[in-house]
Structure formats: C-alpha cells, structure tokens
Amino acid sequence: MTPDVDDLPETAPPESPTRPRYRALRVAGRVLALVVAAAVVLASGVAWWAVDRVDSSIAQRSVDALAPDDPNIRTAPAAGGDTATAENILILGLDTRPADQVAPGEGTSQSDVMMIAHVSADRQRVDLVSIPRDLLIPAPTCKAWDYSTNSLSDRDFDNPYSQWKITNAFAVGGPACTVKAVQALTGLRIDRLVVVQFTGFASVVDAMGGLTMTFDGPVVDHGRTIIASGGTQLIDGDQALALARARRVAGDPTGDLGRIGRQQQLLAAMLAQVSSGGLITDPARLDRVLQTVIDNSATDNVTVADLMDLALSVKGNESSAIHDYTLPTVPDTDTDGLLAAATMPAYLEALVADRPLPGAAG
C-alpha cells in the first residue's frame, strides 16, 4: 500500500497518472527567477538600502534542511582542473491547508512542486528539472515535522510503508526530509533550498499590480466563474491563483493538461510584466514584490549576494541557455503513483556528471 499523506481536495487534488510524462507546475521556479532579477537590480544601485533588509528577512525565514554529508551524494570531479563546481538549487512549491482543517497528527503541507535548478560548473547552462509529485520512492527515514513549531521534532516519523510518493516527504518530515529524498533519488548535492508557499502566488501577483492576460472566453472551474468574459483584461491575485489551480474547466476535457496550459499562460504574463520595464524602473514597487516573495518563502543557504552572483555569472555567458525537463515516468499499474521510466537513469547520470541532459540541443 502506498500512502498519500495529505491530499488536498480543493487545492491539490490527486493526479491520475494517465500519461508517461507529468509536467510539474513551474510557478515556484519563475518566482525564483523573479527573486534573481530583483536581486540584480537591487545590487546594481537602484535600491542598495534594501539589500540588508532583504537579507535580514531571508535569514529570519531560514530553515535547516541541507545535508552536504549525505552518503547518497555522488559528485563528479571538475573538468580540466577547473575548481568551479555545479550548483543545485531545490525549489519547492507548497500547497498548505490550515491546521484546523486536518486531523491531529496529519501534515498540512505537501511539496506539489519540486524542481532542481542545476547550474553548470562553467555557468553556460541552467537545467530546470521537475520531479513529478507522484513519483514513488523508497520511504526515507526522517524526523517527524512539527507543524505547531514549524520545525523538526526529536522523534522519527513512524512509517509503516516501504514506499511513498515523493511529495509525502515534506508532509511528514518537512524540508529536511524532502532534501534527503531528492538526494537519494538523484545523487545530486543540494546546495541551496527555496520553499515558496503556493498561496503566496496571489500576493505576489497583487504586489505586481495584477497581470494583463487575454482569454478566448469565460473560464469556469467547478461551477465557479474565474474569468467572466473573453478579451484582454487585468486579473488580480485571487484570479491568478484560481487559474493556476483550475483543473475541471467547463469546455476543457483535458484536465491536468489544460491546467498546465493555464499555468504556462500565467507565467508568460508574469515574465512579460517583469521584463516590460515598468517594474524594474519602479524601486518602491520592485521592493514590495521582492518583500512579498520573501514573506511567502523559506530558504537555506540563500542570500541576495548568492542570487546576484549566480545570475550575473550565467548572464555573462552569451551561450548560456535555460532548458526545462521533467524526469521521465510511467504509471504504476498497482497504485495511482508513478514509476521511474527506463530513460530516467540517463537523466540522473547526466546531472551528476554535469553534462547536458538527453535531448538538449548542442
């Protein structure tokens, strides 16, 4: 039997693995990109005064999750005597239910978004690798997460199962358990961690002043009207979050595939708005957006300077490229989970060796 510790009926319904590849939601990854862009602008002199305050806010929301001495880590030597090493940033997007809506002892959060941002040692390449939430893994041994204190307890999680979905690692053991599970799966050393509350997405959109999007017609999900009519219009944070979650939209029989398409439209709108110039030339609004992101995030081993250095080192290479991947999976015939596809080991070996992943151009 395989548990799904805290499926959330409205906010994170169980996914039915009806296709070989599951494309995870990439909101958290793009929020990280927003943080990087904002860090570069801040550090370039637009708002130097905010850097110390931002770093202080990040520190106040830090978590102790990284495990650099994990025996599951397999590191590749730097090529050609180069001392630079690749960096792996684990990005988690949490969908959380209020504690008063769950039974005592149940977890309230699951990492429904799991993405590794792999920055190559030569800073020529960034691979954004999504891990499907329903991927079945051997159940790790973890300390139980204490939701009342938002920290690890001193007791091991009492686990009767031999395997579970990787999303459950956060539900029972918090960010440290998720890092441990990801390192065991991939062999990668996780160098930095960014955890973003999914509900914070609405606040970020509102801090940006809303998003301008174009719709072919009304969008109605579960009988609830999200978008009343077609056309180009400004949507607020609540509408953006509802669009990101919508999976039973009237007239759209594609379910999760349709939801992914709507999420991609949201992300494109966010990126367009950030790059349009209106945000980055408005220091006060930029600072509000950055602070809103931080208020809805937790990190380990992250500072503004770290993000700035990574952003500038990648940006400085004209041949640098960002590639999106999803670890290949197949449906498990005995459960509603997913199993590693035969091609997954090739992806993981390429990541560990800091090589382009299968299918990458040139």
N, C-alpha and C positions, 0 to 999 in steps of 0.2 A: 504493500500500500504506500502511496506517495502523498504526503500532506501538501496542502496549500494553506499555510498557516493563517493568512488574514486576507482572503479575497474580499474586495470591497465592491459590493453590488453596484453602486452608482458610479463611483469614481475610478475603479479599476476592475471591471468585470473579467472573469477568467477568459482567456483567449483559447479558441478551439484551433489546434494546430492542423489546419487543412491544407497547408501548402509547405513546400520544402524549406522556404526561407521566410523568416519573420523579421520585418524591418522595424527596429525599435524606434520609439519616439525620440526625436533629436532636439527637443526644446532645451534640455539642460546643456547640451554641447554648445548650442548657439548662445545661450546665456553666458557660458564661459568665454566665448568669443567676444561678447559684449564687454565683459569684465576686462579682457585683454586690451581691447580697443580703448576703453576708457582709461585704463592704466597708462597706456602710451600717451594719450592726450594730457592726462594729469601730469605725468612726469616730464612732459615737454615744455611745461611752463604755463599752461593755461590756468591751472589751479594748484600750484605747488602746496598751498596752505592745506589742501585737503588730504594730502598723501599720508601724513602722520595720523590723522583722524581715521582714515580708512584702514590703515594698518592696525590701529588700536581696535577698531570694530571687528576686523578679521580675527585678531587674537582673542577677543572676548568670546567668539563663537567657534573657537578651535576645538577639535576632538582628538583624542589619542587613538589612532587607528592603524598607522603604518607598522609593518613588520619586516624590516630590512634583513633580519637574520633568519627568515623563514627558510627551512631546508628545501621547500618546493621551488624556490627561485633558481632558474638556470640563466646565467648571464654569459653573453658572448664577448670575447676579448675585442678591444678596439682595433680596427683595421689599420695596418700600416704604422703602428706605433703611436697613433693618434690617442691622446689622453681623453678626448671628449667621449662622452657616453650618451646613449639614447636616454630619453626621459619618457616615463609612462605616467599619465595623469588619469586617475579613475574618476569618472563623473557619474554621480548617482542622482536620479530624479525620484523623489519620494512622493507617493500618494498616501496621505495620512487621514485616518478617521479620528474624531475626538475620542478621548479615553472613555467618556461616559456612554459611548455607543458600542463598546465591546465588553465582553465578559471578563471578569477578573483573571489576570494572568495571560490574556491574549495580547499579541502585539498589535499596535495600531498603525504601523508603517511598513510598507514594502517598497523595495527599490525597483519600481516598474520601468525605470530607465537605467541601463548600465552601459557605459561607453568608456573605452580606453582611448585616450588621445596619445598616440605613440609618436613622439618627435624624434626623428632620426638623429644619430650622433653628428652627422655633418650638417644638420639643420636644413637639408634640402627637401625634406618630405615630412608631411604630417598624415598619419593614418588614423582616421576616426573609426574605431572598430566597435560595433554594437554587439552586445551579448543578449540573446533572447531571454526574457524573464522566465520562461517556462522550461529552459534547458535543465534536464535532470543531471544532478551531480552527486557523488558520494557525500553523504551528510557529514559536514565537518564537526569537530568537537570545539565548541565555543562557550565562553562565559555568557550567561544569560544577560540580555539587555534590560535594564531597569527603567521602565517608562516614566516612573514617578520622579526620578532624578536625572533622566536623560544621560545615563552613564552605565558602564558595565557593572554588574553585580560581582560578588565574590564566589558565586556558585556556577557550576557547569550547567548548561541547558540540558534538561532531562529529555533525551531524544530517543524514541522507540523505533525510529525508522533508519533504514540503511541508505536511503537516498531521498533527496528532496529537490524541489525547483530552486534554482539559484536565487530567485527573488526572495525566498524564505530566509536566507542568511541574515538579512537586515532585520526581518520581523522578530527573529529570536535572539540575535546576537549583535545587532547594531552595526555600525560602520566597520568595526574591527573584524567581525565575523565575515562581512562581505569582502573586505580586502583579502582575508585569508582564503576564502573560497575562490576568488578570482586568481590569486597567485597559484593556488593548487591546480586550477583548470588550465591556466596559460603558461605557467613557468616564468612569467614576467615579474620583475620587481616593480611594485607600485611606488612611485617616488612622491607623488602628491595626490591629495584627495579633495574633491569638491562635491559637496552634497547640497542639492537645491530642492526646497520644498515645492512640489508641483503647484500647490495653491498660490505660491508666491508669484507665479507667472502672471496672474491677473494684476497684482500690484505693480509689477514691472511695466506691463503694458500701460496702465494708468499713469505711471510716472513718466512714460514717454509721451503722454498726451494722446493716447489711443493709437490705433492703426488704421490706415486707409486701405480698404480692400474692395474688390469688385466681385459681385456674386451674380450668377445666372438667374437666380430666383430665390424664393424664401428657403430657409433652412430650418426644418422642424425635426427635433430629435425626441423620441419617446413621447410624442404629442406636445412637447414644449417648443414654442417658437423662439428660436435664437436670432434669426435674421428675418425680418417681416417682409422684405421685398428685395427684388434684384436691383442691380446697379452698383455704382461706386459710392461708398459711404464710409464714415468714420465709426469704428466699433470701439467699445470700451473693454476694460479688463475682464469683466464678468462674461461678456460675449466671447472674448477670445478664449477664455478657459473652457467655456461650454463647447465651442467649436473643436478645441483640442481633444475633448473627451467624447464627443458625439460619435456613436457607432451604430445607431439604428435610425438613420435619417430617412425621412419619407422620400420615396422615389429613388433611393440609392440601395440596391440589393447587395452591394459589395462588402458591407460590414466593416471589418478592420482595414481592408484595403482602402475603402473610402475615407475612413478616419485618418489614415496615414496621409492621403492626399490633402485633406484639410489642414493637417498639421504642417505639411510642407508649404502650403499657401501662407499660413501664419508666419512661418519662419522667413519666407521670402519677403513678406511685408515688413517684418522687424528689421531684417538686414537692409532693405531699401531705405527705411526710415533712418536708421543709424548712419548710413553712408550718404544720405542726401545733403548733409552739411548743417541742417537745422539743429541737430542735437549736439554735434561736436563743437559748434561755434557758440553754444549757449552754456557757459560753465555752470551756472546755477542749476539748470535742468539736468545737465550731464551728471552733476554731483548727486542730484536726487535719484536719478536712475541707478547710479552705482551704489548708493547707500541702500536703496530698496533691494537690489540684488543681494547685497551683503546681509541685510536684515533677514532674508529668507534663505540663508545659506549657512553651511558649516564647512570648515576646511581643516586639513592637516598639512603642514609644511608649505604654506602658501603665503606670500606677501605681494604687495604691489610691485616691488622691485623684481621678484621672481617672474611674475607675469610679463612685466615690461621686457626683461632680458630675453625671455623666450620669444615674445612677439617680434622684437627687433632682430633677433638672430635668424629667425625664419624669413622675415620680410626682407632682410638684407641679401638674400639669395634669389636672383631673378628666376632660377629654375625650380624654386621651391613649389610644391604642389600639395594640395589637400585632397585626400581620397577617402571616400566613405565606403565602409564594408559592413556586412553582418556575418557573424560566424555561421557557417552553413549547418543546418539541422534538418532532421527528418522527423515526422510524427512518431510517437511511441504508440504501438498498437494496443498496449495494455492500460495506458493512462491517458490523461489529456495533456501530458507533458511532451517535451521534445527531446530527441537524442542527437548526439553529435553525428553529423554526416561523415561519410568516408573521406571527404576532402578537408575536414576541419584540421587534422594534424598538420597538413601543409601550410595552412594559415598560421597556426601557432608556431611552427618551426621558423617560418619567415619572420615573425615578430621577434622571437627570441634572438635570432641571428641578425636582426636589424636589416633585413632585406625587403625589397618591395614585395607586397603580397601578391598571390596569384591573381592574374587578370589586370594588374596595374600596368599602365602604359609606360613603355620605355624604361 
